[in-house]
Amino acid sequence: MNSKTYNQTTKEVSQKLNKYFNEFCAEHPQYAAIKKEYTKKNAHLNGAQFYLGFASGPLGNWEDYIEVAIVIELVMQWAYKTKWILDNKADVWESEESMKKTILEHDLILLCINDLLNEYVRKGMRHVDHIRTYIDELMGKLSYGFWLERETLNVNYVEFDKILPNWEENYMSRNICLNLVYDYAPLIGYALSSKNFDIVDKYLTKVPDHLRFSHASQLISDLGDFGQHIDRHVRAEQDFFSDVRNGVVTFPVFKLREDKIAQKGLNNPKEVKSGSWQKKISKLISESDVNKDAIRIAAESFNAHKQFFEEHLENPNPMLLRAFGMLINNKYFDQKVVFEESPVLRSRVVLCDAHGKETGTEDKLKAHKKGKLHKAFSIFVYNSRGEHLIQKRADGKYHSAGLWSNTCCSHNISGERLQKTAQRRLREEMGFECHLDKKFSFVYKLDLGEGLCEHEYDTVLVGKYDGQVLPNPAEVSEVKWINIKHLLKDIKENPDAYTPWFKLILERMGYRWDAEVSVKIKAVEE
């Protein structure tokens, strides 16, 4: 999931979408205003989703289906115009002429969608009935979502006390309706490439509503309404504090519902425009659990989609999950924050083949019970005297508790670079960081007893450090610096006091405890 590669791919896809739509509108000049608004974006999130879903199937000619990708994007352009009208957005309502123009363009988008699909049919492309059904559903759900927002979540139309009892259900339904396109865009692309149109029904069955991208992305967007940390690609569309200003009880407001500052803003639109109120509400959010709840939901949604794509798509494009731009491009799905604070991603290991290529993810405990090959890393830290820092695993560890081992061990996290994961884990367990060099990778399989098996593609990292060590008692019960000769002597005398992988790696490095004199490290580069 390389960001540079994803951004470049999105840019290239978007350029092709803009080029085609420019040419299409040249033949249909009535859509000039729509074209201007569409092509001013150099990154089309839904178009990228469609492409990456298509690329996860067997076909390679995605541009033959380019009208469908643009139609999906136009659905959201139509939604934005609806939202601007309902929200009394300033530049839309500034004059009667501006309002007339917005409404006209709003309706022309519907005609443009129809003409694009007619062009798709004229080219001889198939499955248009499926596409029309999906587009009709997206438009219908959007309209229903706007109705839900007004009639079940808005204090200007419903008393606040009557909103609260069913808030969670209504809020989730509103989110799914308003953002169903984010769920469907990659699935429609995949369906056209694979001719497997059951994929949409499988998604609706397998991914629970509360983990749907449509829900998580809207929740994040609603939180972004209270600050600057939003998807940079839709920043121009964001109207900060618009929901609370218009009386809508969104995620942050509901979480802070007992606070008088939040209630004051909800009931007084003029208050929301005050810089003082905005600072107070932002401070409230930063001091509460709102951010943590958002991080948890974002991570759980990300993980659910990763599992679904791995299980049901033929060859999931490795960048597909990068299309979670609504989550990734803001602090609520900043990779550092999510990987440090979310137990969801940490509870899964990265499955791989014998060459270390990722093949999926699995629950950590299940992987160890089934002996599935997965990625791991082992850190060896030395000081300037050549002593090795070893740790005694805490008694509460689920395997190999109370045994001595190398400086630090853990598992890779899907989507994060190994160096980042390793540095963080070293800091968490031993209370320090140092530069780490990759030495070698190898596969081993060991029976740990009690029905557990370590079958790992293990990467060994080596570092040098002379500072203070502050072990985490939840992970480590004891640490010590030890001369390698003394270490090998103790392993020979007390082999059961050490973890089996530690001894295996030492052997791989060239150390033998049955020899009189240890040999130097033989670092085998992969």
C-alpha positions, 0 to 999 in steps of 0.5 A, spaced: 500 500 500 505 505 497 502 512 498 506 514 492 504 509 487 497 509 489 497 517 488 500 516 481 495 511 479 489 515 482 492 521 478 493 517 471 486 514 472 483 521 473 486 524 467 483 519 463 476 520 466 477 528 465 480 527 458 474 522 456 469 527 459 471 533 456 471 530 449 464 527 451 461 534 453 464 537 447 459 533 443 454 535 448 455 542 450 449 542 454 453 539 460 459 545 459 457 547 467 457 540 469 464 538 465 467 544 469 466 542 476 467 535 474 474 536 471 477 541 476 478 535 480 485 532 479 483 526 483 477 522 483 476 517 489 470 514 486 473 513 479 480 510 482 475 505 487 472 503 480 478 502 477 482 498 482 476 494 483 476 492 476 483 491 476 482 486 481 478 481 476 481 478 470 480 483 465 485 489 463 481 494 458 478 498 464 477 504 459 472 500 455 467 501 461 470 508 462 462 511 462 460 507 468 466 510 472 464 517 470 457 516 472 458 513 479 462 520 480 456 524 477 452 521 482 456 524 488 456 531 484 449 530 484 449 529 491 453 535 493 448 540 489 443 537 493 446 538 500 448 545 498 441 547 497 438 543 503 444 546 507 443 553 505 450 554 502 452 561 502 454 561 494 448 557 492 443 562 496 447 568 495 442 570 489 436 568 486 440 567 479 445 562 483 439 558 486 436 557 479 443 555 476 444 550 481 438 547 481 438 547 473 445 543 473 443 539 479 437 536 474 442 536 468 446 531 471 441 526 471 440 527 464 448 527 463 448 520 466 443 517 462 446 520 456 453 517 458 449 510 459 446 510 452 453 512 449 456 505 453 450 501 450 452 504 443 459 502 443 456 495 444 458 494 451 454 489 456 451 489 462 447 496 462 441 493 466 445 491 472 449 498 471 442 502 471 439 498 477 445 500 481 445 507 479 438 507 480 439 504 487 444 509 489 440 515 487 434 513 491 438 511 497 441 518 497 434 521 496 432 517 502 438 519 506 437 526 505 430 525 508 432 521 514 437 527 516 432 532 516 426 527 519 430 523 524 436 527 526 435 534 525 433 539 531 429 544 527 424 538 525 424 533 531 425 535 538 432 533 541 430 528 546 426 524 541 432 524 536 436 520 542 433 514 543 434 511 535 440 516 534 444 510 532 440 506 528 438 512 524 445 515 523 448 509 521 442 508 516 443 516 513 450 514 513 449 508 508 444 512 504 449 518 503 455 514 501 453 507 498 457 509 492 463 508 496 461 501 498 459 500 490 464 503 486 469 498 487 464 492 487 461 495 480 468 495 477 470 488 479 463 485 477 464 488 470 471 485 470 469 478 473 462 478 470 460 476 477 455 481 479 453 477 486 459 480 489 454 486 491 450 481 495 456 478 498 458 484 500 451 486 503 451 480 507 458 479 509 460 486 511 456 488 517 452 495 516 456 498 522 463 496 518 461 499 512 465 504 508 459 508 507 458 509 514 465 509 517 467 515 511 461 519 513 462 518 520 469 521 519 467 526 514 462 529 520 468 529 525 472 533 519 466 538 519 469 540 526 476 541 524 481 541 518 483 534 518 479 531 512 480 528 506 484 533 502 481 531 495 474 533 497 476 539 502 473 544 497 466 541 498 467 541 505 463 546 509 465 546 516 460 546 522 455 546 517 451 540 520 451 543 527 449 549 524 443 546 521 441 542 527 443 536 525 445 531 530 452 527 527 457 523 531 461 529 535 454 532 537 451 526 539 458 524 543 458 531 546 450 531 547 451 532 555 455 538 554 452 545 554 457 548 549 455 543 544 447 544 545 448 551 545 451 550 538 446 546 536 440 550 538 443 557 535 446 557 528 449 564 530 453 561 535 457 556 531 460 562 527 463 564 533 471 563 533 470 562 540 465 557 540 469 553 535 475 553 539 471 551 545 468 545 541 475 543 538 478 543 545 472 538 547 473 533 542 480 533 543 479 532 550 474 527 550 474 519 547 471 522 540 477 521 537 479 514 539 472 512 538 473 514 530 480 511 530 477 504 532 471 505 528 476 507 522 480 501 523 475 496 524 472 498 518 478 498 514 480 491 517 473 488 515 474 490 508 481 487 507 478 481 509 472 481 504 476 483 499 481 477 500 476 472 501 471 474 495 475 478 489 480 473 485 486 478 485 485 484 490 489 490 487 494 491 493 492 499 492 484 497 493 484 499 500 488 505 499 481 508 496 479 509 503 481 516 502 476 519 506 479 515 512 486 515 510 488 522 508 486 525 515 488 524 522 483 519 524 486 514 519 493 517 520 497 510 519 501 512 525 495 513 530 491 507 527 497 502 528 499 505 535 492 505 538 488 500 534 488 493 537 484 490 531 490 491 526 494 488 532 490 482 533 491 479 526 498 477 523 500 477 515 499 471 512 505 470 506 508 464 502 515 462 502 518 468 499 514 473 504 509 475 499 503 477 503 497 472 501 492 475 506 491 476 514 488 471 520 487 472 527 493 471 531 491 466 535 488 462 530 494 462 525 498 459 531 493 454 532 493 452 525 500 453 524 499 458 518 505 461 515 505 468 517 510 474 517 514 476 523 520 480 525 526 479 531 530 484 533 537 484 536 540 490 539 548 490 542 551 495 545 558 498 544 561 493 548 558 487 544 553 485 549 547 483 547 540 485 550 536 480 552 529 480 555 525 475 559 518 474 557 512 476 562 509 471 565 502 473 562 504 472 555 500 467 551 506 462 549 513 462 551 512 466 558 517 466 563 523 464 558 529 469 556 529 471 548 532 476 544 531 484 545 524 484 541 520 480 537 513 481 534 509 480 528 508 485 521 502 489 520 499 489 514 499 496 510 505 498 515 512 498 513 516 493 517 521 498 519 515 503 522 512 496 526 519 494 529 521 501 531 514 502 535 514 495 538 521 496 540 519 502 544 513 499 546 516 493 549 523 496 551 522 503 552 527 506 547 529 506 539 535 505 535 537 504 528 535 497 525 538 494 519 535 488 516 540 482 516 536 476 513 529 473 513 528 465 513 522 460 514 522 456 520 516 452 524 516 450 531 512 446 536 510 451 542 506 446 545 499 447 548 496 446 541 500 452 538 505 452 533 510 458 530 510 458 523 514 464 521 517 468 515 522 471 520 526 477 518 532 479 523 533 486 524 540 488 528 541 495 532 546 498 536 544 502 543 548 504 549 542 508 553 537 507 558 532 501 557 525 501 560 522 495 559 514 494 559 512 490 565 506 487 561 511 485 556 517 484 559 519 481 566 526 482 566 532 485 562 540 484 561 546 485 557 550 479 556 556 477 553 555 472 547 560 467 550 556 467 557 550 467 553 552 461 549 554 458 556 548 459 559 544 456 553 548 450 553 547 449 561 539 451 561 537 450 554 529 450 556 530 457 559 530 460 552 525 461 547 526 456 541 526 461 536 532 465 539 536 459 539 534 457 532 536 464 530 543 464 533 544 458 530 542 461 523 547 467 525 553 462 526 553 461 533 554 454 537 553 453 544 556 446 543 563 449 541 568 452 546 569 459 542 563 462 539 564 465 532 562 472 529 555 473 526 554 471 519 549 475 517 546 472 511 543 477 506 536 475 503 
